[in-house]
Amino acid sequence: MAKSVNKVILLGNVGKDPEIRSTGGGTMVANFTLATSDRFQDAQGNWQDKTEWHNLVAFKRTAEIVRDYVKKGSKLYIEGKIQTRSWDDKESGQKKYRTEILVNDMSLLSGREEGSGGGGYTRQQSSGPVPIDQRPAPSHDDFAQSTEISDDDIPF
């Protein structure tokens, strides 16, 4: 059988506060939406923005982090897989579909001033929070001083 891949990478903003619930077995579930935007020029040369909305679902520890740190407007980096569920509507009897992104990894990109409280940490489902190196990048002068060239370094 040939290999296949089901991987989604999203970088966007949360559209509304997440909905948190627990399953009958006690597993925490977070449902929320993420908006991604694309900018393009139309035929008249005017810039247009197109927003795509994605339904996301997180489980267990990731859902707890969503509950504690994510709210409307939070900027997130998401890795997951796409899944489409179907069911029969009880009222109309019609078949209904919902396409969702099942969150595998999530990075909180908003700072505390943006209300998410997630600045400085990456959350990966398989391990605990990983601190991000927040030291400023070395300046051009720092790099130049550390790589000074002497006459002995010149090959001719």
C-alpha positions as CSV (number, residue, x, y, z in Angstrom):
1,M,0.0,0.0,0.0
2,A,1.3,3.5,-0.9
3,K,2.1,6.0,1.8
4,S,-0.3,8.9,2.4
5,V,0.0,12.1,4.5
6,N,-2.7,13.9,6.4
7,K,-1.0,17.0,7.9
8,V,-2.3,20.5,8.4
9,I,-0.2,23.5,9.4
10,L,-2.0,26.7,10.4
11,L,-1.0,30.1,11.7
12,G,-3.8,32.4,12.6
13,N,-6.1,34.0,15.1
14,V,-8.7,32.5,17.3
15,G,-12.2,33.7,16.3
16,K,-14.1,33.4,19.6
17,D,-13.4,32.0,23.0
18,P,-13.0,28.2,23.0
19,E,-15.8,26.0,24.1
20,I,-14.6,23.5,26.7
21,R,-16.4,20.3,27.7
22,S,-15.7,16.8,28.9
23,T,-16.8,13.5,27.3
24,G,-18.7,10.9,29.3
25,G,-15.4,9.2,30.1
26,G,-13.9,12.4,31.5
27,T,-11.7,13.4,28.5
28,M,-11.5,17.2,28.2
29,V,-12.3,18.5,24.7
30,A,-11.8,22.1,23.4
31,N,-13.6,23.3,20.3
32,F,-12.6,26.6,18.7
33,T,-12.2,28.4,15.4
34,L,-9.1,29.8,13.8
35,A,-9.0,32.4,11.1
36,T,-6.3,32.4,8.4
37,S,-6.0,35.3,5.9
38,D,-4.6,35.6,2.4
39,R,-3.9,38.9,0.6
40,F,-4.1,39.1,-3.2
41,Q,-4.5,41.7,-5.9
42,D,-7.7,41.6,-7.9
43,A,-8.0,42.3,-11.6
44,Q,-8.2,46.0,-11.0
45,G,-5.0,46.0,-9.0
46,N,-6.7,46.5,-5.6
47,W,-5.6,44.5,-2.6
48,Q,-8.2,42.1,-1.3
49,D,-8.1,40.0,1.9
50,K,-9.7,36.6,2.0
51,T,-10.3,34.9,5.4
52,E,-10.7,31.2,5.8
53,W,-12.2,29.8,9.0
54,H,-11.1,26.5,10.4
55,N,-12.9,24.4,13.1
56,L,-10.3,23.0,15.6
57,V,-10.6,20.3,18.2
58,A,-8.1,19.6,21.0
59,F,-8.1,16.8,23.5
60,K,-6.7,16.0,26.9
61,R,-3.7,18.2,28.1
62,T,-3.8,20.3,24.9
63,A,-7.5,21.1,25.7
64,E,-6.5,22.1,29.2
65,I,-3.9,24.5,27.8
66,V,-6.5,25.9,25.4
67,R,-8.9,26.4,28.3
68,D,-6.2,28.2,30.4
69,Y,-4.4,30.3,27.8
70,V,-6.4,30.7,24.6
71,K,-9.1,33.2,24.0
72,K,-10.6,35.3,21.2
73,G,-7.8,37.0,19.2
74,S,-5.0,34.7,20.4
75,K,-2.4,34.0,17.7
76,L,-1.7,30.3,17.4
77,Y,0.6,28.0,15.3
78,I,-1.2,24.6,14.9
79,E,-0.1,21.3,13.5
80,G,-2.8,18.6,13.1
81,K,-4.7,16.5,10.8
82,I,-8.0,17.0,8.9
83,Q,-11.0,15.0,9.6
84,T,-14.6,15.1,8.3
85,R,-17.4,13.8,10.5
86,S,-20.9,13.0,9.3
87,W,-24.2,12.5,11.1
88,D,-28.0,12.4,10.4
89,D,-29.8,15.6,11.5
90,K,-32.5,14.6,14.0
91,E,-34.9,17.3,12.8
92,S,-34.5,17.2,9.0
93,G,-33.1,13.7,8.6
94,Q,-30.5,15.1,6.2
95,K,-26.9,14.0,6.3
96,K,-24.7,16.7,7.8
97,Y,-20.9,17.1,7.5
98,R,-18.3,19.0,9.5
99,T,-14.6,19.2,8.6
100,E,-12.3,19.8,11.6
101,I,-8.6,20.0,12.3
102,L,-7.6,17.6,15.1
103,V,-4.8,19.4,17.0
104,N,-1.6,17.5,17.5
105,D,0.8,20.3,18.4
106,M,0.1,23.9,19.3
107,S,2.3,26.9,19.9
108,L,0.9,30.0,21.7
109,L,2.3,33.0,19.9
110,S,0.4,35.8,21.6
111,G,2.0,37.7,24.5
112,R,0.4,38.4,27.8
113,E,-0.5,41.9,26.7
114,E,-2.8,40.3,24.1
115,G,-4.6,38.3,26.8
116,S,-3.6,34.8,26.0
117,G,-0.9,34.4,28.6
118,G,1.0,32.2,26.3
119,G,4.1,34.3,25.5
120,G,7.4,32.4,25.7
121,Y,6.2,28.8,25.7
122,T,5.6,26.2,23.1
123,R,3.2,23.4,23.9
124,Q,3.7,20.1,22.2
125,Q,1.2,17.3,23.1
126,S,3.9,14.7,23.6
127,S,5.9,16.7,26.2
128,G,5.6,19.6,28.7
129,P,6.1,23.3,27.9
130,V,9.4,24.1,26.2
131,P,10.9,27.5,26.9
132,I,11.7,29.5,23.8
133,D,15.1,31.3,23.7
134,Q,14.0,35.0,24.1
135,R,17.5,36.5,24.1
136,P,17.9,39.2,21.5
137,A,19.7,38.1,18.3
138,P,23.3,39.3,18.2
139,S,23.7,42.6,16.4
140,H,25.8,43.0,13.3
141,D,28.5,44.8,15.3
142,D,28.7,41.8,17.8
143,F,29.1,39.4,14.9
144,A,31.8,41.6,13.3
145,Q,33.8,41.9,16.5
146,S,33.7,38.1,17.0
147,T,35.0,37.5,13.5
148,E,37.8,40.0,13.2
149,I,40.3,39.2,10.4
150,S,44.0,39.7,10.9
151,D,46.7,39.9,8.3
152,D,47.5,36.2,9.1
153,D,44.1,35.2,7.9
154,I,44.6,36.6,4.4
155,P,45.8,33.8,2.0
156,F,47.9,36.1,-0.3
